[in-house]
């Protein structure tokens, strides 16, 4: 019997998208009461409660900011918040407030640009989207002035610190893919314009902030921001060319954005999705049917799907909405990509695939362990396609976490070292870094894996 996947299983409850100052801060203070002797003490306490904080919807960047007291920008390099003024043709958050971005202009690397797309889940039903619209993940009315809304590693990385940094807040709930200009009853009276917001940002960088021809640009992001980087990479390249910036070198490095690894048994055939825990543990195994959830999200968001992918699907007689899965999108992406992904993505497992975080019996614990091993193998198989694209790269640690942490290592390298070497073309680190560690039961066995305090 086929089971129809619900949106709540796929993306988790609305509470998973709350941000700094709301549920995440309350949960941290409950588990790690002040006063903290040092930010490190806060971080160590948070790491000890990583599972609970993850379930509360906290991201590593949020925890780091809370432990550090949300530090201001470095002296001498102001961080400017830019909100779009003309928003009739795109440029809105869920609630209709102006979308925008934060920019820190370069100190010495004027021709190098790092574009970071914020993550934070997604929404596809009235309750979760409506609640989301009251937070910074759905409204710009909550965004701070003069500092990054969240920490992100490349802003402080020595190889990129002097470059232009652009932080794109995620306020559209659509994985940076929405193109719906108008609100309707079907859209719950909300706007889904993540893709349009990205286009507006590029136009503004060119017209007001010095983005010129011949620049080097890195498009990156975490989680939903990583998904957005995958799906928008070729669009950004095309947009730069339309702006007269055809000599710009663009590369992408999404972190934790490989949603999803494809299982050929999932339905409809070619959808590029996994089999959820409940179906996988059924006797006999029951292939998951992704038809309705995929169609619902694409329609609600007016989701931009890469034309090269949709054309390829159509030529095979497959549904173009299958391009909602990165498993299918990546194959047709022309922009060079370094994929940063954990073999065992804890968010995908617990929030999306329905894996119990607290098994109730020895039998269920064995099922969880077996499914986790299955998912790790599926991720390795899905990302194996990276090796077939010359110049692309893969950083794939054997970690049971969501966002790949700056401490995780593969063959002695971190992902930050890998990105720097690959982006600047130094050739000192292999493009393909796949954790070779093995365990008898297929469990995660990587080095430097961390959950909450990592970015």
C-alpha positions as CSV (number, residue, x, y, z in Angstrom):
1,X,0.0,0.0,0.0
2,X,1.4,3.4,-1.0
3,X,1.6,6.1,1.7
4,X,1.2,9.8,0.8
5,X,3.8,11.9,2.6
6,X,2.5,14.8,4.6
7,X,4.0,18.2,4.5
8,X,4.4,18.2,8.3
9,X,6.6,15.1,8.1
10,X,8.6,16.5,5.2
11,X,9.5,19.9,6.7
12,X,8.6,19.6,10.4
13,X,6.3,21.8,12.5
14,X,6.1,25.5,12.3
15,X,8.0,25.9,15.5
16,X,11.1,24.6,13.8
17,X,11.5,28.0,12.0
18,X,11.6,30.3,15.0
19,X,14.7,32.5,15.3
20,X,16.8,34.3,17.8
21,X,14.9,36.0,20.6
22,X,12.0,33.5,20.4
23,X,11.8,29.8,21.0
24,X,15.5,29.1,20.3
25,X,16.7,31.6,22.9
26,X,14.1,30.4,25.4
27,X,15.2,26.8,25.0
28,X,18.9,27.6,25.3
29,X,18.2,29.6,28.5
30,X,16.1,26.7,29.9
31,X,18.8,24.2,29.2
32,X,21.8,26.4,30.0
33,X,20.7,29.1,32.5
34,X,22.7,32.3,32.8
35,X,25.1,33.5,34.0
36,X,27.7,31.9,31.7
37,X,31.3,32.3,32.8
38,X,32.4,32.6,29.1
39,X,30.9,32.1,25.7
40,X,32.8,28.9,25.5
41,X,31.0,27.6,28.6
42,X,27.7,28.4,26.9
43,X,28.8,26.6,23.8
44,X,29.9,23.5,25.7
45,X,26.6,23.4,27.5
46,X,24.7,23.9,24.2
47,X,26.7,21.1,22.6
48,X,25.7,18.8,25.5
49,X,22.1,19.5,24.7
50,X,22.5,19.5,20.9
51,X,19.6,17.0,20.3
52,X,17.1,19.1,22.3
53,X,18.2,22.4,20.7
54,X,18.0,20.8,17.2
55,X,14.4,19.7,17.9
56,X,13.6,23.2,19.1
57,X,14.6,24.4,15.7
58,X,17.9,26.1,16.7
59,X,20.6,26.4,14.1
60,X,24.3,26.4,14.9
61,X,24.6,30.0,13.9
62,X,21.8,31.1,16.2
63,X,23.3,29.3,19.1
64,X,26.7,30.8,18.4
65,X,25.2,34.3,18.3
66,X,23.3,33.8,21.5
67,X,26.4,32.5,23.3
68,X,28.5,35.4,22.0
69,X,25.8,38.0,22.7
70,X,25.1,38.7,19.0
71,X,28.4,40.6,18.4
72,X,28.5,43.8,16.4
73,X,30.3,44.1,13.0
74,X,34.1,44.5,13.0
75,X,35.3,48.1,13.4
76,X,36.0,49.9,10.1
77,X,33.8,47.8,7.9
78,X,30.2,48.6,8.4
79,X,27.5,46.2,7.7
80,X,24.6,47.9,5.9
81,X,21.0,46.7,5.7
82,X,19.4,47.3,2.3
83,X,15.6,47.0,1.9
84,X,14.0,47.1,-1.5
85,X,11.8,50.1,-2.2
86,X,10.0,49.3,-5.4
87,X,8.4,45.9,-4.6
88,X,5.5,45.7,-7.1
89,X,7.4,43.2,-9.2
90,X,9.1,41.2,-6.5
91,X,11.1,42.0,-3.4
92,X,8.7,41.0,-0.6
93,X,8.8,38.8,2.5
94,X,6.0,36.5,3.3
95,X,4.0,39.2,5.1
96,X,4.5,41.8,2.3
97,X,7.3,43.7,4.0
98,X,10.3,44.7,1.9
99,X,12.9,42.0,1.4
100,X,16.5,42.9,1.1
101,X,20.1,42.0,2.0
102,X,23.0,43.0,4.2
103,X,26.3,44.0,2.6
104,X,29.8,44.5,3.9
105,X,31.9,46.1,1.2
106,X,35.4,44.7,0.6
107,X,38.5,46.1,2.2
108,X,41.1,44.9,-0.3
109,X,39.4,42.1,-2.4
110,X,37.0,44.5,-4.3
111,X,36.4,42.1,-7.2
112,X,35.6,39.1,-5.0
113,X,32.0,38.6,-3.8
114,X,30.5,36.0,-1.4
115,X,26.7,35.7,-1.6
116,X,25.3,33.8,1.4
117,X,21.7,32.6,1.3
118,X,20.3,32.1,4.8
119,X,18.6,28.8,5.7
120,X,15.7,28.0,8.0
121,X,13.3,25.2,6.8
122,X,10.3,25.9,4.7
123,X,6.6,26.1,4.9
124,X,3.8,24.7,2.8
125,X,0.6,24.9,4.9
126,X,-1.5,27.7,6.3
127,X,-0.6,27.3,10.0
128,X,3.1,27.1,9.6
129,X,3.4,29.8,6.9
130,X,1.2,32.2,8.9
131,X,3.2,31.7,12.0
132,X,6.4,32.0,10.1
133,X,5.3,35.4,8.7
134,X,5.4,36.8,12.2
135,X,9.1,36.0,12.6
136,X,12.3,37.2,11.0
137,X,12.0,34.2,8.6
138,X,8.8,35.8,7.2
139,X,9.1,39.6,7.8
140,X,11.9,42.2,7.6
141,X,10.3,44.1,10.4
142,X,12.4,42.0,12.8
143,X,15.8,42.4,11.1
144,X,18.5,44.2,13.1
145,X,20.6,47.1,11.9
146,X,24.4,47.3,11.6
147,X,25.2,43.6,12.1
148,X,24.7,40.2,10.5
149,X,21.4,38.6,11.5
150,X,23.3,35.4,12.0
151,X,26.9,34.3,12.0
152,X,28.4,32.6,8.9
153,X,31.9,31.2,8.7
154,X,33.1,32.6,5.4
155,X,32.7,36.1,6.7
156,X,35.6,35.4,9.1
157,X,37.6,33.0,7.0
158,X,41.0,34.4,6.3
159,X,40.8,33.7,2.6
160,X,37.5,35.5,2.2
161,X,37.5,38.0,5.0
162,X,38.6,41.0,2.9
163,X,36.0,40.3,0.1
164,X,32.6,41.8,-0.4
165,X,30.1,39.9,1.7
166,X,26.4,39.8,1.1
167,X,24.0,38.1,3.5
168,X,20.5,37.4,2.0
169,X,18.0,36.9,4.8
170,X,15.5,34.1,4.2
171,X,12.0,35.6,4.6
172,X,10.0,33.8,1.9
173,X,9.6,30.2,3.3
174,X,10.2,28.8,-0.2
175,X,13.8,27.7,-0.3
176,X,14.6,30.9,-2.2
177,X,12.5,29.6,-5.1
178,X,9.2,31.5,-5.0
179,X,7.9,33.7,-7.9
180,X,4.3,34.4,-6.8
181,X,3.7,38.1,-7.3
182,X,0.2,38.3,-5.8
183,X,-1.5,37.0,-2.7
184,X,-4.5,34.7,-3.0
185,X,-6.6,32.6,-0.7
186,X,-4.6,29.6,-1.9
187,X,-1.4,31.4,-0.8
188,X,-3.0,32.1,2.6
189,X,-2.7,35.9,1.9
190,X,1.1,35.6,1.8
191,X,3.9,36.3,-0.7
192,X,6.4,33.7,-1.9
193,X,9.1,35.6,-3.7
194,X,12.4,34.1,-2.7
195,X,13.7,33.7,-6.3
196,X,12.5,37.2,-7.3
197,X,14.2,38.6,-4.2
198,X,17.5,37.0,-5.4
199,X,17.2,38.6,-8.8
200,X,16.5,42.0,-7.2
201,X,19.5,41.7,-5.0
202,X,21.8,41.1,-8.0
203,X,20.4,44.1,-9.8
204,X,21.0,46.3,-6.8
205,X,24.5,45.0,-6.3
206,X,25.3,46.0,-9.9
207,X,23.6,49.4,-9.8
208,X,24.5,50.6,-6.3
209,X,27.3,48.6,-4.8
210,X,30.0,48.2,-7.4
211,X,29.4,44.7,-8.7
212,X,31.2,44.9,-12.1
213,X,32.3,42.7,-15.0
214,X,35.2,40.5,-14.3
215,X,34.3,39.8,-10.7
216,X,34.7,36.5,-8.9
217,X,31.6,35.3,-7.1
218,X,30.9,32.5,-4.7
219,X,27.2,31.6,-4.2
220,X,26.7,29.7,-0.9
221,X,24.2,29.1,1.8
222,X,23.2,26.5,4.4
223,X,20.2,24.2,4.6
224,X,17.3,26.0,2.7
225,X,19.9,28.5,1.6
226,X,22.0,25.6,0.3
227,X,18.9,24.3,-1.6
228,X,18.5,27.8,-3.0
229,X,22.1,27.9,-4.1
230,X,21.7,24.6,-6.0
231,X,18.5,25.6,-7.7
232,X,19.5,29.2,-8.5
233,X,23.1,28.8,-9.6
234,X,22.5,28.7,-13.3
235,X,19.9,31.5,-13.0
236,X,22.4,33.7,-11.3
237,X,24.9,33.0,-14.0
238,X,22.3,33.9,-16.7
239,X,21.3,37.0,-14.7
240,X,24.8,38.3,-14.5
241,X,25.2,37.9,-18.3
242,X,21.9,39.9,-18.8
243,X,23.3,42.6,-16.6
244,X,26.4,42.9,-18.9
245,X,28.6,41.0,-16.5
246,X,29.4,38.0,-18.7
247,X,33.1,37.9,-17.7
248,X,32.2,37.3,-14.0
249,X,33.4,33.9,-12.7
250,X,30.7,32.2,-10.7
251,X,31.0,29.2,-8.5
252,X,28.6,27.7,-5.9
253,X,29.3,25.9,-2.6
254,X,26.0,24.9,-0.9
255,X,26.2,23.5,2.6
256,X,23.6,20.9,3.7
257,X,21.5,21.7,0.7
258,X,21.4,18.2,-1.0
259,X,17.7,17.7,-0.5
260,X,17.3,14.9,-1.4
261,X,19.2,11.7,-2.1
262,X,17.2,9.7,-4.6
263,X,16.0,6.1,-4.2
264,X,14.9,4.6,-7.5
265,X,12.2,2.7,-5.7
266,X,10.4,5.9,-4.6
267,X,7.3,7.0,-6.6
268,X,6.6,8.3,-9.1
269,X,9.6,6.8,-10.9
270,X,12.4,9.3,-11.4
271,X,11.2,11.7,-8.6
272,X,14.6,11.7,-7.0
273,X,13.5,11.3,-3.4
274,X,14.2,8.8,-0.6
275,X,11.8,6.3,1.1
276,X,10.5,7.6,4.5
277,X,11.2,5.6,7.6
278,X,7.6,4.3,8.0
279,X,7.5,3.0,4.5
280,X,11.1,1.6,4.6
281,X,10.4,-0.4,7.8
282,X,7.1,-1.8,6.6
283,X,6.8,-5.5,5.7
284,X,7.0,-5.6,2.8
285,X,8.7,-2.3,2.0
286,X,6.2,0.2,0.7
287,X,7.6,2.8,-1.8
288,X,6.8,6.4,-0.7
289,X,4.6,8.4,-3.1
290,X,5.8,11.9,-3.4
291,X,3.3,13.1,-6.1
292,X,1.1,15.3,-3.9
293,X,3.7,17.0,-1.6
294,X,5.9,17.9,-4.5
295,X,3.1,19.3,-6.6
296,X,1.7,21.3,-3.6
297,X,5.0,23.0,-2.8
298,X,5.8,23.9,-6.4
299,X,2.3,25.3,-6.9
300,X,2.1,27.2,-3.6
301,X,5.5,28.9,-4.0
302,X,5.3,29.3,-7.8
303,X,8.7,27.6,-7.5
304,X,11.4,28.4,-10.0
305,X,12.8,25.2,-11.3
306,X,15.9,25.2,-13.4
307,X,15.0,25.1,-17.1
308,X,17.8,22.7,-18.0
309,X,16.4,20.2,-15.5
310,X,12.7,20.7,-16.4
311,X,13.5,20.3,-20.1
312,X,15.4,17.1,-19.5
313,X,12.5,15.7,-17.4
314,X,10.0,16.6,-20.2
315,X,12.2,14.9,-22.8
316,X,12.0,11.7,-20.8
317,X,8.3,12.0,-20.3
318,X,8.7,12.8,-16.6
319,X,7.1,15.5,-14.5
320,X,9.1,18.8,-14.4
321,X,8.2,19.1,-10.7
322,X,10.8,16.4,-10.1
323,X,13.3,19.2,-10.4
324,X,12.3,20.1,-6.9
325,X,14.9,17.5,-5.8
326,X,18.6,18.5,-5.9
327,X,19.3,14.8,-6.9
328,X,17.7,15.7,-10.3
329,X,18.7,19.4,-10.4
330,X,22.5,18.8,-9.9
331,X,22.9,16.7,-13.0
332,X,21.9,19.6,-15.3
333,X,23.7,22.4,-13.4
334,X,26.3,24.2,-15.6
335,X,27.9,26.4,-12.9
336,X,30.8,24.7,-11.1
337,X,29.6,23.4,-7.7
338,X,31.4,22.2,-4.6
339,X,28.9,20.2,-2.6
340,X,29.3,20.3,1.2
341,X,27.0,17.7,2.8
342,X,27.0,15.2,5.6
343,X,26.4,11.6,4.8
344,X,23.9,11.3,7.5
345,X,21.9,14.6,7.5
346,X,20.2,14.6,10.9
347,X,17.5,17.1,9.9
348,X,16.5,15.1,6.9
349,X,16.4,12.0,9.0
350,X,14.4,13.3,12.0
351,X,12.3,16.1,10.6
352,X,11.7,15.0,7.0
353,X,12.0,11.2,7.0
354,X,10.2,10.7,10.3
355,X,13.0,8.8,12.1
356,X,12.2,8.6,15.8
357,X,14.7,10.5,17.9
358,X,14.0,8.4,21.0
359,X,13.4,4.8,20.0
360,X,10.8,3.1,22.3
361,X,12.2,-0.4,22.1
362,X,15.3,-2.4,21.2
363,X,13.5,-3.4,18.0
364,X,12.8,0.2,17.0
365,X,16.4,1.2,17.9
366,X,17.7,-1.5,15.5
367,X,15.3,-0.2,12.8
368,X,16.6,3.4,13.4
369,X,20.2,2.2,13.1
370,X,19.5,0.3,9.9
371,X,17.6,3.1,8.3
372,X,20.4,5.6,9.2
373,X,22.9,3.3,7.5
374,X,20.5,3.1,4.5
375,X,20.3,6.9,4.3
376,X,24.0,7.3,4.5
377,X,24.5,4.8,1.6
378,X,21.8,6.6,-0.3
379,X,23.5,10.0,0.2
380,X,26.9,8.5,-1.0
381,X,25.2,7.0,-4.1
382,X,23.3,10.2,-4.9
383,X,26.3,12.5,-4.6
384,X,28.5,10.1,-6.6
385,X,27.3,11.9,-9.6
386,X,29.6,14.8,-8.6
387,X,32.6,12.8,-9.7
388,X,31.2,12.7,-13.2
389,X,31.4,16.5,-13.6
390,X,34.9,17.8,-14.3
391,X,35.9,20.6,-12.0
392,X,33.2,20.1,-9.4
393,X,33.9,19.0,-5.9
394,X,32.5,17.2,-2.9
395,X,33.1,17.4,0.8
396,X,31.2,14.5,2.4
397,X,32.1,13.7,6.1
398,X,30.6,10.7,7.9
399,X,28.7,12.8,10.4
400,X,25.2,12.6,11.9
401,X,24.5,16.4,11.8
402,X,22.7,18.8,9.5
403,X,24.9,21.6,8.5
404,X,28.5,20.5,8.0
405,X,30.5,22.0,10.8
406,X,33.8,23.9,10.5
407,X,35.4,21.3,12.7
408,X,34.5,18.2,10.6
409,X,37.5,16.9,8.7
410,X,37.9,14.6,5.7
411,X,41.5,13.4,5.0
412,X,42.6,16.1,7.5
413,X,40.9,19.0,5.7
414,X,37.9,21.1,6.8
415,X,35.3,22.3,4.4
416,X,36.5,25.9,4.7
417,X,40.0,24.8,3.5
418,X,38.4,22.8,0.7
419,X,36.2,25.7,-0.5
420,X,39.2,28.2,-0.5
421,X,41.4,25.8,-2.4
422,X,38.7,25.0,-4.9
423,X,37.4,28.5,-5.4
424,X,40.8,30.1,-6.0
425,X,42.0,27.2,-8.1
426,X,45.1,26.4,-6.1
427,X,44.8,22.6,-6.7
428,X,46.5,21.7,-3.4
429,X,43.4,19.7,-2.2
430,X,41.6,17.0,-4.2
431,X,38.2,18.1,-5.5
432,X,36.6,14.9,-4.1
433,X,36.9,14.5,-0.3
434,X,34.7,11.6,0.8
435,X,35.1,10.3,4.4
436,X,36.7,6.8,4.0
437,X,35.8,5.7,7.6
438,X,33.7,2.6,7.9
439,X,31.9,0.9,10.8
440,X,30.5,-2.6,11.1
441,X,26.9,-1.4,11.1
442,X,27.3,1.4,8.6
443,X,26.9,4.1,11.4
444,X,28.5,7.5,11.2
445,X,32.2,7.5,12.2
446,X,33.7,10.8,11.0
447,X,36.0,13.2,12.9
448,X,35.2,16.6,14.2
449,X,31.4,16.2,13.9
450,X,29.4,18.7,15.9
451,X,25.7,19.5,16.2
452,X,24.8,22.8,17.7
453,X,27.8,25.1,18.1
454,X,29.7,24.7,14.8
455,X,29.4,27.7,12.6
